[in-house]
């Protein structure tokens, strides 16, 4: 028998209290705004402590342990979190709806309900505003939630907590392994700026078989099916997303020949916000022909001069990052690099015999990270399936 669905307003406190930190101008206060919530992990990760006089005017929501925060702006991003004991008595932005459980519902059960597709979809349908979609608190309180007995809620919450912990563990392992290559690069070849081993420093152009190549521009009407394409949102932390997640578009044969990627190619982002400008990824074996979009450039390394695995790691160093920031052409909300900026990147160049063992380790690490990515994907799918099962 399915549990009855009840509006959230029936199981949470109508008023949760407010405070004005400026009334105590010299006292410290910890403030949580929407950017402090990691919508991927559903936790508060960026709370800031400041003097009461420094708190923004939106710092008004008084918090208690177990409160569930739901961002009312951009609801599709699902910035939600459970308030831990360490933030009891602190203050959150008025951009949050604060759900404080009554004895009829467990806070943890409520926390998982607001992560469900039914809850997120309900808010998305009610959001107003094209550029800055938002919902009212009433929209949140009106969402209907299945309400089984407290014992059943506890069993459901425990099962979901186990699934969430498994996912977090997988993500934590992946975060740790992403530090391996920079650490190995530094220990093997030395700091990229100090160059303590005195390697020759050469322009990137001298290590390439061909000049950097800008990617393919196609109108959005061509997207939907066809050939996979790597876009700037297709890679992060020097890792390409799973090929199945790449968007697709329709090409003609000449475009496919000109822009199809090969194993060993390196893609460098040439247009983005300043903090992401120049991010790069080494292309490894792909299951089918794949192209790359226009806001990135392709590098083809000359294997007689350097190995792609080495060059890809060199592009992640402080020396390269500083070069990109010095040469970036800045505009509103974004920055760009041209081909000359990329060709003149200074690269330390140890001999190939020193690069080879490093390249083998890079291949091994990439393989391990691919397995990690699949395990994360499986854990995400498990949690999503459980949320759908329990909350519809």
RODRENDREN-302621 format. One line per 2 residues: number of its first residue (from 1); their letters; for each residue x, y, z of N, C-alpha, C. Coordinates in steps of 0.2 Angstrom, whole numbers. Example, Ala and Ser with C-alpha at 12.3 -4.5 7.8 and 13.67 -1.06 7.14 Angstrom:
BEGIN
1) AS) 66,-28,39,62,-22,39,66,-16,39 | 64,-11,35,68,-5,36,64,0,39
//
This chain:
BEGIN
1) XX) 4,-6,0,0,0,0,4,6,0 | 3,11,-5,7,17,-5,5,22,0
3) XX) 10,25,3,9,30,8,5,36,5 | 1,39,9,-2,45,6,2,51,5
5) XX) 1,55,0,5,61,-1,2,67,2 | 7,71,6,4,77,10,9,83,8
7) XX) 6,88,7,10,94,6,15,96,11 | 21,98,9,26,100,14,24,104,20
9) XX) 19,109,18,17,114,24,13,110,29 | 11,104,28,8,100,33,13,97,38
11) XX) 19,96,36,24,92,40,30,97,42 | 30,103,41,36,107,43,33,113,47
13) XX) 37,116,50,35,122,54,34,128,50 | 29,132,51,27,137,47,32,143,47
15) XX) 35,144,53,40,150,54,46,147,57 | 52,148,55,58,145,58,62,151,61
17) XX) 60,157,61,64,162,65,69,166,60 | 70,172,62,75,176,59,80,179,63
19) XX) 85,182,61,90,186,65,93,191,61 | 95,197,64,99,202,60,106,203,63
21) XX) 111,200,60,117,200,62,120,207,64 | 118,212,60,120,219,61,118,221,68
23) XX) 114,218,71,112,220,78,117,219,83 | 122,214,81,128,213,85,134,214,81
25) XX) 136,220,79,140,221,74,147,218,75 | 150,217,81,156,215,82,157,207,83
27) XX) 151,204,84,151,197,85,152,193,79 | 155,187,79,156,183,73,149,180,71
29) XX) 148,179,65,142,175,63,144,171,56 | 142,165,56,143,161,50,137,162,45
31) XX) 139,163,39,134,165,34,134,160,29 | 128,157,27,127,152,21,123,155,16
33) XX) 126,157,10,122,159,4,122,153,-1 | 118,154,-6,117,149,-11,123,146,-14
35) XX) 128,150,-15,135,147,-17,138,143,-12 | 136,143,-6,140,139,-1,137,132,-1
37) XX) 132,131,-5,129,124,-5,132,121,-12 | 135,115,-11,137,111,-16,131,107,-19
39) XX) 128,108,-25,122,105,-27,124,98,-30 | 130,96,-30,132,89,-32,132,85,-26
41) XX) 135,87,-21,136,83,-15,130,84,-10 | 126,89,-11,120,91,-7,123,93,0
43) XX) 128,96,1,131,98,7,133,106,7 | 134,108,13,136,115,14,144,115,15
45) XX) 147,118,10,154,118,9,158,124,9 | 154,130,9,157,136,8,154,142,13
47) XX) 152,139,19,150,144,24,156,149,26 | 154,155,27,159,161,28,157,164,35
49) XX) 163,165,39,162,168,45,164,175,44 | 161,180,47,162,187,47,159,191,53
51) XX) 161,197,54,158,201,59,150,202,57 | 146,203,62,139,205,61,138,211,56
53) XX) 143,216,57,142,222,53,143,221,46 | 147,215,44,149,214,37,144,209,34
55) XX) 139,206,38,134,202,35,130,205,30 | 128,202,24,124,205,19,117,206,21
57) XX) 113,210,18,106,211,20,102,205,20 | 104,200,15,100,194,15,101,189,20
59) XX) 106,190,24,108,186,30,103,186,35 | 97,182,35,92,183,40,89,177,42
61) XX) 90,171,39,87,165,41,91,161,46 | 87,161,52,91,158,58,90,150,57
63) XX) 96,147,58,96,140,57,96,136,63 | 94,130,63,94,125,68,97,118,65
65) XX) 100,114,69,102,107,67,96,103,64 | 97,100,58,92,96,55,88,100,51
67) XX) 88,107,50,85,111,45,87,108,38 | 82,109,34,83,107,27,83,113,23
69) XX) 89,115,19,89,121,15,87,120,8 | 83,124,5,81,123,-2,82,130,-5
71) XX) 86,130,-10,87,136,-14,81,138,-18 | 78,144,-18,72,146,-22,74,149,-28
73) XX) 81,150,-29,83,152,-36,86,147,-40 | 85,147,-46,87,141,-51,86,135,-48
75) XX) 80,133,-47,78,127,-43,80,121,-47 | 81,121,-54,84,115,-57,90,113,-55
77) XX) 94,117,-52,101,116,-50,101,112,-43 | 95,112,-40,94,108,-34,99,109,-28
79) XX) 100,115,-27,105,117,-21,101,116,-15 | 102,110,-12,99,108,-5,104,105,-1
81) XX) 103,106,6,107,103,11,104,102,17 | 107,98,21,104,97,28,109,101,33
83) XX) 107,105,37,111,109,42,114,104,47 | 121,104,48,124,100,53,124,104,59
85) XX) 126,100,65,126,103,71,131,108,72 | 136,108,68,141,114,68,139,120,66
87) XX) 133,121,63,130,127,60,124,129,64 | 122,125,69,116,127,73,117,134,76
89) XX) 112,138,75,112,145,77,115,150,72 | 117,148,67,120,152,62,115,155,57
91) XX) 117,158,52,112,162,48,112,160,40 | 107,160,37,107,158,30,104,164,26
93) XX) 105,164,19,102,169,15,94,168,14 | 91,174,13,83,173,12,82,170,5
95) XX) 87,168,1,86,165,-5,85,157,-4 | 85,155,3,83,148,4,76,148,8
97) XX) 73,143,6,67,141,10,70,136,15 | 68,137,22,71,133,27,65,128,29
99) XX) 66,122,28,61,117,30,63,114,37 | 59,115,42,61,113,49,56,107,51
101) XX) 58,101,51,53,96,52,49,96,59 | 43,94,58,39,93,64,39,86,66
103) XX) 36,84,72,37,76,74,34,72,69 | 31,74,64,28,69,59,33,67,54
105) XX) 38,70,53,43,68,48,50,69,50 | 54,64,48,61,64,50,65,69,45
107) XX) 70,73,48,74,78,44,77,75,38 | 80,69,40,84,65,34,79,63,29
109) XX) 73,61,31,68,59,25,66,65,21 | 65,71,25,64,77,21,69,79,17
111) XX) 76,78,19,82,80,15,82,76,9 | 80,69,9,81,65,3,75,67,-2
113) XX) 69,68,1,63,70,-3,65,76,-8 | 68,81,-5,70,87,-9,75,86,-14
115) XX) 78,80,-14,83,78,-20,79,75,-25 | 73,73,-24,70,68,-29,68,72,-35
117) XX) 67,68,-41,66,71,-47,59,74,-47 | 54,71,-43,47,73,-43,47,80,-39
119) XX) 51,81,-34,52,88,-31,55,93,-35 | 61,91,-38,64,96,-43,60,98,-49
121) XX) 57,93,-52,52,94,-58,46,98,-56 | 43,97,-50,38,102,-48,40,109,-47
123) XX) 46,110,-44,48,117,-44,50,120,-51 | 53,116,-55,55,119,-62,48,121,-65
125) XX) 43,117,-65,37,119,-68,34,126,-66 | 36,128,-59,33,134,-56,37,140,-57
127) XX) 44,138,-59,49,144,-59,47,149,-63 | 48,156,-61,47,162,-65,53,165,-67
129) XX) 54,168,-73,60,172,-75,64,168,-79 | 66,171,-85,70,167,-90,77,167,-88
131) XX) 80,173,-86,87,173,-85,89,171,-78 | 84,172,-73,85,170,-66,79,167,-63
133) XX) 78,161,-66,72,158,-63,72,157,-56 | 66,158,-53,65,157,-46,58,155,-44
135) XX) 57,152,-38,51,150,-35,50,154,-29 | 43,154,-26,42,157,-20,42,151,-15
137) XX) 42,153,-8,42,149,-3,36,144,-3 | 30,148,-5,24,144,-6,24,138,-11
139) XX) 28,139,-16,29,134,-21,32,128,-18 | 37,129,-13,41,124,-10,36,120,-5
141) XX) 32,124,-1,28,121,4,22,117,1 | 20,119,-6,15,116,-9,17,109,-12
143) XX) 23,107,-12,25,101,-15,23,95,-11 | 20,90,-14,17,84,-10,22,79,-10
145) XX) 23,76,-4,28,71,-2,24,65,1 | 26,59,-1,24,53,2,25,53,10
147) XX) 21,51,14,22,51,21,20,45,24 | 25,40,24,24,33,28,25,35,35
149) XX) 25,29,39,26,30,46,33,32,48 | 34,34,54,41,36,56,46,30,55
151) XX) 44,24,57,48,18,56,50,17,49 | 45,18,45,46,17,38,51,23,35
153) XX) 50,29,37,54,34,35,61,33,37 | 62,30,43,69,29,46,72,24,42
155) XX) 69,18,40,72,13,36,73,16,29 | 69,20,26,70,23,19,76,28,20
157) XX) 76,32,25,82,37,26,89,33,27 | 89,28,31,95,24,32,97,21,25
159) XX) 93,18,21,95,15,15,98,21,10 | 95,26,10,97,32,6,104,35,8
161) XX) 104,35,15,111,37,18,116,33,16 | 115,26,16,120,21,14,122,22,7
163) XX) 117,23,2,119,24,-5,122,31,-6 | 121,36,-2,124,43,-3,131,42,0
165) XX) 132,39,5,139,38,8,143,34,3 | 141,29,0,145,25,-5,147,30,-11
167) XX) 142,34,-13,143,39,-19,149,44,-17 | 148,46,-11,153,51,-8,160,48,-8
169) XX) 160,42,-5,167,38,-5,170,38,-12 | 166,36,-17,168,35,-24,171,42,-26
171) XX) 167,47,-25,170,54,-27,176,56,-23 | 176,54,-17,182,56,-13,188,53,-16
173) XX) 188,46,-17,193,43,-20,195,46,-27 | 191,48,-31,192,51,-37,196,58,-36
175) XX) 194,62,-31,197,68,-30,204,67,-27 | 205,62,-24,212,60,-22,217,58,-27
177) XX) 214,54,-32,218,51,-37,220,57,-42 | 215,62,-43,217,67,-48,223,71,-46
179) XX) 225,71,-39,232,74,-37,238,70,-39 | 237,64,-41,243,59,-42,247,62,-48
181) XX) 244,64,-54,248,66,-59,252,72,-58 | 249,78,-55,253,84,-54,259,82,-49
183) XX) 257,78,-44,262,76,-39,268,72,-42 | 266,68,-47,272,64,-50,276,68,-55
185) XX) 272,73,-58,276,77,-63,281,81,-59 | 279,84,-53,283,88,-49,289,84,-46
187) XX) 288,78,-44,293,74,-41,298,72,-46 | 296,71,-52,300,68,-58,304,73,-61
189) XX) 300,79,-63,303,84,-67,305,90,-63 | 302,91,-57,304,97,-54,298,103,-55
191) XX) 298,108,-50,293,113,-51,294,116,-58 | 288,118,-61,288,120,-67,291,128,-68
193) XX) 290,131,-62,293,138,-63,300,138,-61 | 302,135,-56,309,135,-53,314,131,-58
195) XX) 311,126,-61,315,121,-65,322,119,-62 | 321,116,-56,328,115,-53,332,110,-56
197) XX) 330,106,-61,334,101,-64,337,104,-71 | 335,110,-72,338,114,-78,337,111,-85
199) XX) 330,108,-85,328,106,-92,328,112,-97 | 329,110,-103,328,116,-108,321,118,-108
201) XX) 319,124,-109,312,127,-109,311,129,-117 | 306,126,-120,305,127,-127,298,129,-128
203) XX) 296,133,-133,289,135,-135,285,128,-137 | 279,128,-135,275,122,-137,275,121,-144
205) XX) 275,126,-148,275,126,-155,280,121,-158 | 286,121,-155,291,116,-157,290,109,-156
207) XX) 285,107,-152,284,100,-150,278,98,-154 | 275,102,-159,269,100,-162,271,98,-170
209) XX) 267,93,-172,267,91,-179,264,96,-184 | 259,99,-181,255,104,-185,253,110,-181
211) XX) 251,115,-184,249,121,-180,243,119,-176 | 241,123,-170,235,122,-167,229,123,-171
213) XX) 224,119,-170,218,119,-175,212,121,-171 | 208,126,-173,202,128,-170,197,123,-172
215) XX) 192,121,-167,187,116,-168,181,119,-173 | 176,115,-173,170,115,-177,165,119,-174
217) XX) 162,124,-178,156,128,-176,150,125,-180 | 145,123,-177,139,121,-180,133,125,-177
219) XX) 128,127,-180,122,130,-177,118,125,-173 | 115,127,-168,112,122,-163,106,118,-166
221) XX) 104,120,-172,99,116,-175,101,110,-178 | 108,109,-178,111,103,-181,112,98,-175
223) XX) 111,100,-169,112,95,-163,106,91,-162 | 107,85,-159,102,80,-158,104,73,-159
225) XX) 106,72,-165,109,65,-167,115,65,-171 | 118,60,-173,124,60,-177,130,58,-174
227) XX) 135,62,-175,142,61,-172,143,64,-165 | 146,61,-161,148,64,-154,152,70,-155
229) XX) 151,75,-151,156,81,-151,158,82,-144 | 165,84,-143,167,86,-137,166,94,-136
231) XX) 163,96,-131,162,103,-129,165,105,-123 | 165,111,-121,169,113,-115,166,110,-109
233) XX) 160,108,-109,157,105,-103,158,97,-103 | 162,95,-108,163,88,-108,169,85,-104
235) XX) 173,90,-102,179,88,-98,181,93,-92 | 183,90,-87,185,93,-81,191,90,-78
237) XX) 195,93,-74,201,90,-71,205,85,-75 | 205,87,-82,209,84,-87,206,77,-88
239) XX) 200,76,-87,197,70,-89,191,71,-93 | 190,67,-98,184,67,-103,178,64,-99
241) XX) 172,66,-100,167,63,-98,166,56,-101 | 161,52,-99,160,46,-102,157,47,-109
243) XX) 160,44,-114,157,45,-121,150,45,-122 | 146,41,-118,139,41,-119,136,47,-117
245) XX) 139,51,-114,136,58,-112,138,64,-116 | 142,62,-121,143,68,-126,137,69,-130
247) XX) 136,76,-132,131,78,-136,132,76,-143 | 127,75,-148,128,73,-155,126,79,-160
249) XX) 129,79,-166,126,83,-171,127,80,-178 | 124,83,-183,125,81,-189,130,84,-193
251) XX) 134,80,-197,140,83,-200,140,81,-208 | 144,84,-212,145,81,-218,152,78,-218
253) XX) 153,74,-224,159,70,-224,166,74,-223 | 166,80,-226,172,84,-226,173,87,-219
255) XX) 168,89,-215,168,91,-208,171,85,-204 | 168,79,-205,170,74,-201,178,72,-202
257) XX) 180,73,-208,187,71,-210,192,77,-206 | 189,83,-206,194,88,-204,194,89,-196
259) XX) 188,87,-193,188,88,-186,188,81,-181 | 188,76,-184,188,69,-180,194,69,-176
261) XX) 193,67,-170,199,67,-165,203,60,-166 | 209,60,-164,213,54,-164,216,53,-157
263) XX) 217,47,-155,220,45,-149,227,49,-149 | 228,52,-143,234,56,-142,234,64,-144
265) XX) 228,66,-147,227,73,-148,226,76,-141 | 227,82,-140,226,86,-134,221,92,-136
267) XX) 216,93,-132,211,99,-133,212,104,-128 | 213,110,-130,214,116,-125,208,121,-126
269) XX) 205,122,-120,199,127,-121,202,134,-122 | 199,137,-127,202,144,-129,197,150,-127
271) XX) 191,148,-126,186,153,-124,182,151,-118 | 183,154,-112,179,152,-106,180,158,-101
273) XX) 177,157,-95,178,162,-90,186,161,-88 | 188,166,-85,196,166,-84,198,160,-80
275) XX) 195,158,-75,197,153,-71,197,146,-74 | 193,145,-80,193,139,-83,197,140,-90
277) XX) 199,145,-92,203,146,-98,209,142,-99 | 210,139,-104,216,134,-105,215,128,-102
279) XX) 210,126,-99,209,119,-97,210,114,-103 | 213,108,-101,214,104,-107,213,97,-105
281) XX) 213,92,-110,212,85,-110,215,81,-115 | 218,76,-113,222,71,-118,216,66,-120
283) XX) 216,66,-127,211,61,-130,214,54,-130 | 210,49,-127,212,42,-127,207,39,-132
285) XX) 208,32,-132,203,28,-137,196,30,-136 | 193,31,-141,186,33,-141,182,27,-145
287) XX) 176,26,-143,172,20,-146,170,22,-153 | 169,28,-155,167,30,-162,170,36,-164
289) XX) 170,38,-170,172,44,-172,169,50,-169 | 173,55,-166,171,60,-162,174,67,-164
291) XX) 171,72,-164,174,79,-166,174,83,-160 | 177,90,-161,177,94,-156,175,101,-158
293) XX) 172,105,-153,169,111,-155,174,117,-156 | 171,123,-158,175,129,-160,178,132,-154
295) XX) 176,132,-148,179,136,-143,185,132,-140 | 188,127,-143,194,124,-141,199,123,-147
297) XX) 205,121,-145,210,120,-151,213,113,-150 | 214,110,-155,218,103,-155,225,104,-156
299) XX) 229,100,-152,236,100,-153,238,93,-155 | 242,92,-159,245,85,-161,252,85,-160
301) XX) 254,82,-155,261,82,-153,266,77,-158 | 272,80,-159,277,76,-163,280,71,-158
303) XX) 279,65,-159,282,60,-154,289,59,-155 | 292,62,-160,300,62,-160,303,67,-155
305) XX) 298,72,-153,301,77,-149,298,77,-141 | 292,74,-141,289,74,-134,283,69,-135
307) XX) 281,66,-129,275,62,-128,269,65,-126 | 263,64,-129,257,67,-128,255,67,-120
309) XX) 257,62,-117,255,61,-110,259,66,-106 | 266,67,-108,270,72,-105,267,79,-106
311) XX) 266,81,-112,264,88,-114,257,89,-111 | 253,84,-110,246,85,-107,247,87,-100
313) XX) 252,84,-96,253,86,-89,256,93,-89 | 261,94,-93,264,101,-93,259,106,-94
315) XX) 254,105,-98,249,110,-99,245,112,-92 | 246,107,-87,242,108,-81,246,112,-76
317) XX) 252,114,-77,257,116,-72,256,124,-71 | 259,126,-66,258,133,-64,261,138,-69
319) XX) 267,136,-72,270,139,-77,265,141,-83 | 262,136,-85,257,136,-91,251,141,-89
321) XX) 248,140,-83,243,143,-80,244,151,-80 | 250,153,-78,252,160,-78,253,163,-85
323) XX) 255,159,-89,256,161,-96,249,162,-99 | 244,158,-98,237,159,-100,234,165,-97
325) XX) 235,166,-91,232,172,-88,235,179,-90 | 242,179,-92,245,185,-94,243,186,-101
327) XX) 241,181,-105,240,182,-112,232,183,-114 | 228,181,-109,221,181,-110,218,188,-113
329) XX) 214,187,-118,210,193,-120,204,193,-116 | 202,198,-112,197,198,-108,191,202,-111
331) XX) 185,199,-110,178,203,-112,174,201,-106 | 167,204,-107,163,203,-101,161,196,-100
333) XX) 163,193,-94,161,187,-92,165,181,-95 | 170,183,-99,174,178,-102,181,180,-104
335) XX) 185,176,-106,192,177,-109,193,173,-114 | 199,174,-118,200,170,-124,208,170,-125
337) XX) 210,165,-129,217,164,-131,217,163,-138 | 222,165,-142,223,164,-149,228,158,-150
339) XX) 229,157,-156,234,151,-158,241,153,-156 | 243,160,-157,249,162,-155,251,161,-147
341) XX) 245,163,-143,246,162,-136,248,155,-134 | 245,150,-138,246,143,-136,253,141,-139
343) XX) 254,143,-145,261,141,-148,267,143,-144 | 266,149,-140,272,151,-136,272,149,-129
345) XX) 267,144,-127,268,142,-120,275,139,-119 | 278,141,-114,285,138,-112,284,131,-109
347) XX) 287,126,-111,287,119,-109,294,117,-107 | 295,114,-101,301,111,-99,301,105,-104
349) XX) 307,103,-106,308,97,-111,313,93,-108 | 312,88,-104,317,82,-102,317,78,-108
351) XX) 322,73,-109,323,69,-114,317,64,-114 | 316,61,-120,311,56,-121,312,50,-116
353) XX) 318,48,-115,319,42,-110,316,44,-103 | 316,50,-101,313,52,-95,306,53,-95
355) XX) 303,54,-101,296,55,-102,292,48,-102 | 296,43,-105,292,37,-106,290,34,-100
357) XX) 293,33,-94,290,30,-88,285,34,-85 | 285,40,-86,280,45,-84,274,44,-88
359) XX) 275,43,-95,269,42,-99,265,35,-97 | 269,30,-96,266,24,-94,262,24,-88
361) XX) 265,28,-83,261,29,-77,255,33,-78 | 255,38,-82,249,42,-84,244,38,-87
363) XX) 246,33,-92,241,28,-95,238,24,-90 | 242,21,-85,239,17,-80,234,21,-75
365) XX) 236,27,-74,231,31,-69,225,33,-73 | 226,35,-80,220,36,-84,215,30,-84
367) XX) 218,24,-84,213,18,-84,210,17,-78 | 213,19,-72,210,18,-66,205,23,-65
369) XX) 206,29,-67,201,35,-66,195,33,-71 | 196,30,-76,190,28,-80,186,23,-77
371) XX) 189,18,-73,185,13,-69,182,17,-63 | 185,22,-60,182,26,-55,176,30,-57
373) XX) 177,33,-63,171,36,-66,165,32,-67 | 166,26,-70,161,21,-71,157,19,-64
375) XX) 161,18,-59,159,17,-52,155,22,-50 | 157,28,-51,153,34,-48,147,35,-52
377) XX) 147,33,-59,141,33,-63,136,28,-60 | 138,22,-59,134,17,-56,131,19,-49
379) XX) 135,22,-45,133,24,-38,127,30,-39 | 128,34,-44,123,40,-45,117,37,-47
381) XX) 117,32,-52,111,29,-54,108,25,-49 | 111,22,-44,108,18,-39,104,23,-34
383) XX) 107,28,-33,104,33,-28,98,36,-32 | 99,38,-38,93,41,-42,87,36,-42
385) XX) 89,29,-43,84,24,-44,80,23,-37 | 84,24,-31,81,23,-25,76,29,-23
387) XX) 79,35,-25,74,41,-24,68,41,-28 | 68,38,-34,62,37,-38,58,32,-35
389) XX) 61,27,-33,56,22,-30,53,24,-24 | 56,28,-20,53,30,-13,48,36,-14
391) XX) 50,41,-19,47,47,-19,43,48,-26 | 43,43,-30,39,44,-36,41,49,-41
//
